[in-house]
Amino acid sequence: MAPAASFVFGILLLLLLKGNGEYCKISTIKLEIRNTGIKVGSDPVFEVTVKNTCRCKVTRLFLRSEGFASSMQVDQKLFRREGDDYIVNDGKAIQSSESVKFLYSWDRAFKMSPAAFQPSC
């Protein structure tokens, strides 16, 4: 095999082997928490946006948020405790470049971070 053809074959093989989510790292899940300016009692309402910036859809996305609480009902299909972490979007797929948003209220914003997910390319 000619060197150029061998090189191209190697690159194609590498791309095939990297499939099924290897491009999806925990850092491809972006979180934004913003104060909406609304209050429930004296607690501010926060909107959390969870965005999938991976090129693949993700399922079973979990966030970590120690001590999380809310003085208003949080939509359980969008964010609920499951084990030690919180599952987003009922575990259903979040397509590439799509977001899931939910609201909660407390006297302060809680730190949240992606904990785990299942990529599907």
Backbone as a printed PyTorch tensor [residue, N CA C, xyz], in Angstrom:
tensor([[[  0.8560,  -1.1730,   0.0000],
         [  0.0000,   0.0000,   0.0000],
         [  0.8970,   1.2290,   0.0000]],

        [[  0.5750,   2.2190,  -0.8200],
         [  1.3530,   3.4520,  -0.8970],
         [  1.2650,   4.1820,   0.4280]],

        [[  2.3000,   4.9330,   0.7870],
         [  2.2910,   5.6430,   2.0720],
         [  1.0890,   6.5720,   2.2450]],

        [[  0.6950,   7.2940,   1.2190],
         [ -0.4460,   8.2160,   1.3340],
         [ -1.7430,   7.4460,   1.5840]],

        [[ -1.9340,   6.3440,   0.8470],
         [ -3.1450,   5.5310,   1.0220],
         [ -3.1590,   4.9080,   2.4100]],

        [[ -2.0170,   4.4750,   2.8760],
         [ -1.9120,   3.8820,   4.2070],
         [ -2.2670,   4.9080,   5.2840]],

        [[ -1.7960,   6.1300,   5.0900],
         [ -2.0910,   7.2060,   6.0390],
         [ -3.5980,   7.4900,   6.0810]],

        [[ -4.2210,   7.6160,   4.9100],
         [ -5.6580,   7.8890,   4.8310],
         [ -6.4460,   6.7440,   5.4620]],

        [[ -6.0430,   5.5080,   5.1830],
         [ -6.7050,   4.3470,   5.7750],
         [ -6.6080,   4.3970,   7.3010]],

        [[ -5.4480,   4.7500,   7.8160],
         [ -5.2460,   4.8410,   9.2660],
         [ -6.1330,   5.8980,   9.9020]],

        [[ -6.2570,   7.0490,   9.2380],
         [ -7.1130,   8.1210,   9.7490],
         [ -8.5750,   7.6630,   9.7640]],

        [[ -9.0250,   7.0360,   8.6800],
         [-10.4060,   6.5440,   8.6300],
         [-10.6680,   5.5060,   9.7130]],

        [[ -9.7370,   4.6080,   9.9230],
         [ -9.8770,   3.5920,  10.9620],
         [ -9.9580,   4.2480,  12.3390]],

        [[ -9.1170,   5.2400,  12.5740],
         [ -9.1340,   5.9540,  13.8500],
         [-10.4850,   6.6380,  14.0720]],

        [[-11.0260,   7.2650,  13.0310],
         [-12.3280,   7.9250,  13.1550],
         [-13.4290,   6.9180,  13.4590]],

        [[-13.3840,   5.7560,  12.8400],
         [-14.3880,   4.7280,  13.1130],
         [-14.2900,   4.2340,  14.5490]],

        [[-13.0730,   4.0500,  15.0280],
         [-12.8810,   3.5540,  16.3930],
         [-13.2610,   4.6010,  17.4370]],

        [[-13.2010,   5.8790,  17.0790],
         [-13.5490,   6.9390,  18.0310],
         [-15.0440,   7.1720,  18.1200]],

        [[-15.8510,   6.4840,  17.3770],
         [-17.2950,   6.6870,  17.3580],
         [-17.9400,   6.3780,  18.6870]],

        [[-19.2410,   6.4100,  18.7240],
         [-20.0830,   6.1090,  19.8880],
         [-19.7350,   6.9240,  21.1240]],

        [[-19.6010,   8.2350,  20.9220],
         [-19.5630,   9.1080,  22.0790],
         [-18.2090,   9.5060,  22.6020]],

        [[-17.1320,   9.0800,  21.9810],
         [-15.8260,   9.4560,  22.5040],
         [-15.5960,  10.9610,  22.4110]],

        [[-16.3440,  11.6370,  21.5330],
         [-16.2160,  13.0850,  21.4350],
         [-17.0030,  13.7790,  22.5320]],

        [[-17.8420,  13.0590,  23.2160],
         [-18.6730,  13.6270,  24.2670],
         [-17.9770,  13.4600,  25.6070]],

        [[-17.4740,  14.5460,  26.1070],
         [-16.8400,  14.5280,  27.4220],
         [-17.7590,  15.2750,  28.3800]],

        [[-17.5090,  15.1190,  29.6400],
         [-18.3400,  15.7840,  30.6490],
         [-18.3440,  17.3010,  30.4180]],

        [[-17.2630,  17.8200,  29.8480],
         [-17.1670,  19.2620,  29.5820],
         [-18.0630,  19.7160,  28.4360]],

        [[-18.6580,  18.7870,  27.6770],
         [-19.5670,  19.1770,  26.6000],
         [-20.9800,  19.4610,  27.1190]],

        [[-21.2050,  19.2440,  28.4040],
         [-22.4680,  19.6080,  29.0350],
         [-22.2620,  20.9580,  29.7150]],

        [[-22.9720,  21.9560,  29.2410],
         [-22.8180,  23.3260,  29.7560],
         [-24.0050,  23.6740,  30.6500]],

        [[-23.7120,  24.3080,  31.7710],
         [-24.7440,  24.7250,  32.7270],
         [-24.7150,  26.2330,  32.8990]],

        [[-25.8980,  26.8100,  32.9350],
         [-26.0380,  28.2300,  33.2460],
         [-27.1460,  28.3530,  34.2780]],

        [[-26.8710,  29.0670,  35.3490],
         [-27.8690,  29.3130,  36.3850],
         [-28.0240,  30.8280,  36.4860]],

        [[-29.2450,  31.2890,  36.2640],
         [-29.4690,  32.7370,  36.3140],
         [-30.6600,  33.0670,  37.1950]],

        [[-30.5370,  34.1920,  37.8730],
         [-31.6130,  34.7040,  38.7040],
         [-32.6380,  35.3420,  37.7730]],

        [[-33.8910,  34.8950,  37.8440],
         [-34.9420,  35.3970,  36.9500],
         [-35.4830,  36.7520,  37.3810]],

        [[-35.2050,  37.1600,  38.6070],
         [-35.7700,  38.3980,  39.1320],
         [-37.1320,  38.1940,  39.7790]],

        [[-37.6730,  36.9860,  39.6900],
         [-38.9530,  36.6380,  40.3050],
         [-38.6580,  36.1200,  41.7130]],

        [[-39.6120,  36.2780,  42.6020],
         [-39.4510,  35.7410,  43.9650],
         [-40.6300,  34.8580,  44.3240]],

        [[-40.3440,  33.8310,  45.1110],
         [-41.3680,  32.9960,  45.7470],
         [-41.1960,  33.2690,  47.2340]],

        [[-42.1310,  34.0110,  47.8010],
         [-41.9200,  34.5000,  49.1660],
         [-40.7340,  35.4510,  49.1160]],

        [[-39.7250,  35.1770,  49.9100],
         [-38.5210,  36.0110,  49.8710],
         [-37.3850,  35.3540,  49.0800]],

        [[-37.6340,  34.1470,  48.5320],
         [-36.5940,  33.4150,  47.8000],
         [-36.6000,  33.7700,  46.3150]],

        [[-35.4280,  34.0900,  45.7590],
         [-35.3500,  34.3250,  44.3180],
         [-35.5630,  33.0210,  43.5380]],

        [[-36.0970,  33.1560,  42.3270],
         [-36.2900,  32.0140,  41.4300],
         [-35.1180,  31.9750,  40.4590]],

        [[-34.5160,  30.8020,  40.3460],
         [-33.3840,  30.5900,  39.4480],
         [-33.8070,  29.7070,  38.2840]],

        [[-33.3150,  30.0410,  37.0960],
         [-33.5290,  29.2130,  35.9170],
         [-32.2050,  28.5230,  35.5930]],

        [[-32.2660,  27.2000,  35.4890],
         [-31.0860,  26.4090,  35.1410],
         [-31.2440,  25.9670,  33.6870]],

        [[-30.2340,  26.2340,  32.8870],
         [-30.1950,  25.7780,  31.4990],
         [-29.0810,  24.7530,  31.3870]],

        [[-29.4520,  23.5640,  30.9350],
         [-28.4910,  22.4760,  30.7260],
         [-28.4030,  22.2690,  29.2210]],

        [[-27.2520,  22.5730,  28.6320],
         [-27.0950,  22.4890,  27.1730],
         [-26.1160,  21.3910,  26.7950]],

        [[-26.5240,  20.5980,  25.8150],
         [-25.6730,  19.5490,  25.2620],
         [-24.9010,  20.1260,  24.0840]],

        [[-23.5910,  20.3390,  24.2390],
         [-22.7740,  20.8500,  23.1420],
         [-21.9990,  19.7380,  22.4470]],

        [[-22.2540,  18.5060,  22.8190],
         [-21.6380,  17.3650,  22.1490],
         [-22.2660,  17.1910,  20.7690]],

        [[-21.5530,  16.5980,  19.8440],
         [-22.1130,  16.3610,  18.5050],
         [-23.1130,  15.2100,  18.5020]],

        [[-23.1930,  14.4820,  19.5930],
         [-24.0970,  13.3400,  19.7240],
         [-25.2130,  13.6830,  20.7100]],

        [[-26.3250,  12.9740,  20.6100],
         [-27.3510,  13.1460,  21.6340],
         [-26.8790,  12.4510,  22.9060]],

        [[-27.4000,  12.8980,  24.0350],
         [-27.0560,  12.2760,  25.3130],
         [-28.3400,  11.8740,  26.0290]],

        [[-28.2690,  10.7850,  26.7700],
         [-29.3780,  10.3240,  27.5970],
         [-28.8480,  10.0900,  29.0010]],

        [[-29.7720,   9.8690,  29.9230],
         [-29.4220,   9.5820,  31.3210],
         [-28.3850,  10.5800,  31.8540]],

        [[-28.6750,  11.8610,  31.6450],
         [-27.7930,  12.9290,  32.1050],
         [-28.0700,  13.2150,  33.5780]],

        [[-27.0130,  13.1570,  34.3790],
         [-27.1100,  13.4070,  35.8110],
         [-26.2910,  14.6440,  36.1760]],

        [[-26.8440,  15.4400,  37.0990],
         [-26.1250,  16.5700,  37.6710],
         [-25.8440,  16.2870,  39.1340]],

        [[-24.7800,  16.8670,  39.6120],
         [-24.4510,  16.8030,  41.0350],
         [-24.7270,  18.1810,  41.6250]],

        [[-25.4230,  18.1910,  42.7560],
         [-25.7210,  19.4450,  43.4380],
         [-25.9270,  19.1450,  44.9180]],

        [[-24.8430,  19.2330,  45.6670],
         [-24.9040,  18.9050,  47.0940],
         [-25.7800,  19.9000,  47.8420]],

        [[-26.6940,  19.3570,  48.6400],
         [-27.5470,  20.1750,  49.4730],
         [-28.6860,  20.8510,  48.7470]],

        [[-28.9520,  20.4600,  47.5080],
         [-29.9900,  21.1280,  46.7240],
         [-31.3350,  21.0960,  47.4520]],

        [[-32.0320,  22.2230,  47.3830],
         [-33.3840,  22.3510,  47.9330],
         [-34.1080,  23.4170,  47.1340]],

        [[-35.4220,  23.4010,  47.2060],
         [-36.2110,  24.4170,  46.5250],
         [-37.4550,  24.7120,  47.3490]],

        [[-37.7960,  25.9900,  47.4450],
         [-39.0110,  26.3830,  48.1620],
         [-40.2260,  26.3930,  47.2360]],

        [[-40.0360,  26.0220,  45.9740],
         [-41.1410,  25.8420,  45.0370],
         [-41.0100,  24.4590,  44.4050]],

        [[-42.1120,  23.9600,  43.8860],
         [-42.1070,  22.6540,  43.2350],
         [-41.2550,  22.7050,  41.9660]],

        [[-40.3130,  21.7710,  41.8340],
         [-39.5000,  21.6410,  40.6240],
         [-40.1490,  20.5720,  39.7560]],

        [[-40.2310,  20.8100,  38.4530],
         [-40.8130,  19.8370,  37.5330],
         [-40.0000,  18.5440,  37.5940]],

        [[-40.5880,  17.4950,  38.1540],
         [-39.8960,  16.2260,  38.3790],
         [-39.4800,  15.5260,  37.0810]],

        [[-40.1100,  15.8590,  35.9760],
         [-39.7110,  15.2750,  34.6920],
         [-38.4470,  15.9410,  34.1530]],

        [[-38.1620,  17.1320,  34.6530],
         [-36.9880,  17.8620,  34.1820],
         [-35.7930,  17.7320,  35.1190]],

        [[-36.0670,  17.5670,  36.4290],
         [-34.9720,  17.5210,  37.4020],
         [-35.4770,  16.8690,  38.6780]],

        [[-34.9060,  15.7220,  39.0030],
         [-35.3010,  15.0490,  40.2450],
         [-34.1380,  14.2230,  40.7770]],

        [[-34.1830,  14.0310,  42.0770],
         [-33.1430,  13.2330,  42.7310],
         [-33.2860,  11.7710,  42.3270]],

        [[-32.1540,  11.1660,  42.0170],
         [-32.0870,   9.7310,  41.7400],
         [-30.7490,   9.2470,  42.2780]],

        [[-30.7870,   8.5640,  43.3990],
         [-29.5420,   8.1650,  44.0710],
         [-28.8880,   9.3750,  44.7000]],

        [[-27.5890,   9.5170,  44.5030],
         [-26.8510,  10.6510,  45.0710],
         [-26.9130,  11.8960,  44.1960]],

        [[-27.3570,  11.7540,  42.9490],
         [-27.3580,  12.8520,  41.9990],
         [-28.7770,  13.1530,  41.5280]],

        [[-28.8930,  13.9860,  40.5080],
         [-30.1820,  14.4240,  39.9830],
         [-30.2390,  14.1410,  38.4850]],

        [[-31.2980,  13.4490,  38.0590],
         [-31.4540,  13.1290,  36.6480],
         [-32.1880,  14.2730,  35.9460]],

        [[-31.7550,  14.5590,  34.7390],
         [-32.2970,  15.6650,  33.9430],
         [-33.1690,  15.0940,  32.8210]],

        [[-34.2770,  15.7630,  32.5410],
         [-35.1470,  15.4310,  31.4070],
         [-35.6960,  14.0060,  31.4740]],

        [[-35.9290,  13.5250,  32.6800],
         [-36.4860,  12.1720,  32.8660],
         [-35.5880,  11.0920,  32.2680]],

        [[-34.3110,  11.4240,  32.0490],
         [-33.3630,  10.4760,  31.4540],
         [-33.4720,  10.3770,  29.9460]],

        [[-34.3960,  11.1260,  29.3580],
         [-34.6160,  11.0700,  27.9100],
         [-33.5370,  11.8440,  27.1630]],

        [[-33.4730,  11.5940,  25.8580],
         [-32.4410,  12.1820,  25.0120],
         [-32.5060,  13.7080,  24.9780]],

        [[-31.3270,  14.2870,  24.9910],
         [-31.1470,  15.7060,  24.7170],
         [-30.2740,  15.7470,  23.4680]],

        [[-30.8260,  16.2440,  22.3920],
         [-30.1150,  16.2670,  21.1140],
         [-28.9480,  17.2460,  21.1690]],

        [[-28.0210,  17.0870,  20.2390],
         [-26.8880,  17.9980,  20.1100],
         [-27.3890,  19.4300,  19.9540]],

        [[-26.7860,  20.3490,  20.6630],
         [-27.1010,  21.7810,  20.6480],
         [-28.4500,  22.1310,  21.2710]],

        [[-29.1440,  21.1700,  21.8650],
         [-30.4110,  21.4650,  22.5270],
         [-30.2040,  21.6510,  24.0230]],

        [[-31.1960,  22.2980,  24.6460],
         [-31.1360,  22.6010,  26.0730],
         [-32.3920,  22.1270,  26.7800]],

        [[-32.2390,  21.8980,  28.0650],
         [-33.3570,  21.6370,  28.9690],
         [-33.2780,  22.7190,  30.0460]],

        [[-34.4310,  23.3050,  30.3740],
         [-34.4700,  24.3570,  31.3860],
         [-35.4520,  23.9790,  32.4830]],

        [[-35.0990,  24.3280,  33.7170],
         [-36.0110,  24.1480,  34.8370],
         [-35.7950,  25.2700,  35.8340]],

        [[-36.7910,  25.4510,  36.6890],
         [-36.7730,  26.5200,  37.6900],
         [-36.7380,  25.9510,  39.0980]],

        [[-36.0920,  26.6700,  39.9890],
         [-36.1700,  26.3730,  41.4240],
         [-36.0200,  27.6800,  42.1740]],

        [[-36.3830,  27.6870,  43.4340],
         [-36.2020,  28.8870,  44.2460],
         [-35.5690,  28.5110,  45.5810]],

        [[-34.6730,  29.3680,  46.0120],
         [-34.0190,  29.2220,  47.3110],
         [-33.3670,  30.5530,  47.6290]],

        [[-32.8240,  30.6890,  48.8130],
         [-32.2210,  31.9630,  49.1810],
         [-30.9100,  32.2420,  48.4470]],

        [[-30.4020,  31.2430,  47.7390],
         [-29.1560,  31.3830,  46.9740],
         [-29.1540,  30.3580,  45.8400]],

        [[-28.2730,  30.5770,  44.8870],
         [-28.0990,  29.6050,  43.8000],
         [-27.2360,  28.4510,  44.2990]],

        [[-27.5810,  27.2580,  43.8770],
         [-26.7890,  26.0830,  44.2300],
         [-25.7630,  25.8030,  43.1450]],

        [[-24.5830,  25.3720,  43.5630],
         [-23.5710,  24.9380,  42.6120],
         [-24.0490,  23.6210,  42.0090]],

        [[-23.9850,  23.5130,  40.6860],
         [-24.3640,  22.2920,  39.9790],
         [-23.2690,  21.9650,  38.9700]],

        [[-23.0680,  20.6780,  38.7600],
         [-22.0860,  20.2560,  37.7610],
         [-22.5370,  18.9380,  37.1380]],

        [[-22.1720,  18.7120,  35.8700],
         [-22.5140,  17.4380,  35.2420],
         [-21.7870,  16.3040,  35.9630]],

        [[-22.4930,  15.2100,  36.2030],
         [-21.8970,  14.0690,  36.8980],
         [-21.6950,  12.8820,  35.9600]],

        [[-22.6730,  12.6100,  35.1040],
         [-22.5860,  11.4450,  34.2010],
         [-23.6430,  11.5710,  33.1190]],

        [[-23.4190,  10.8760,  32.0060],
         [-24.4130,  10.7930,  30.9450],
         [-24.0460,   9.6530,  30.0190]],

        [[-24.9870,   9.2980,  29.1680],
         [-24.7750,   8.2390,  28.1780],
         [-24.8320,   8.8660,  26.7890]],

        [[-23.7090,   8.9440,  26.0500],
         [-23.7450,   9.4890,  24.6960],
         [-24.2720,   8.4530,  23.7070]],

        [[-24.8850,   8.9330,  22.6540],
         [-25.3840,   8.0380,  21.6080],
         [-25.1660,   8.7120,  20.2550]],

        [[-24.1640,   8.2130,  19.5210],
         [-23.8240,   8.8010,  18.2030],
         [-24.4180,   7.9720,  17.0870]]])
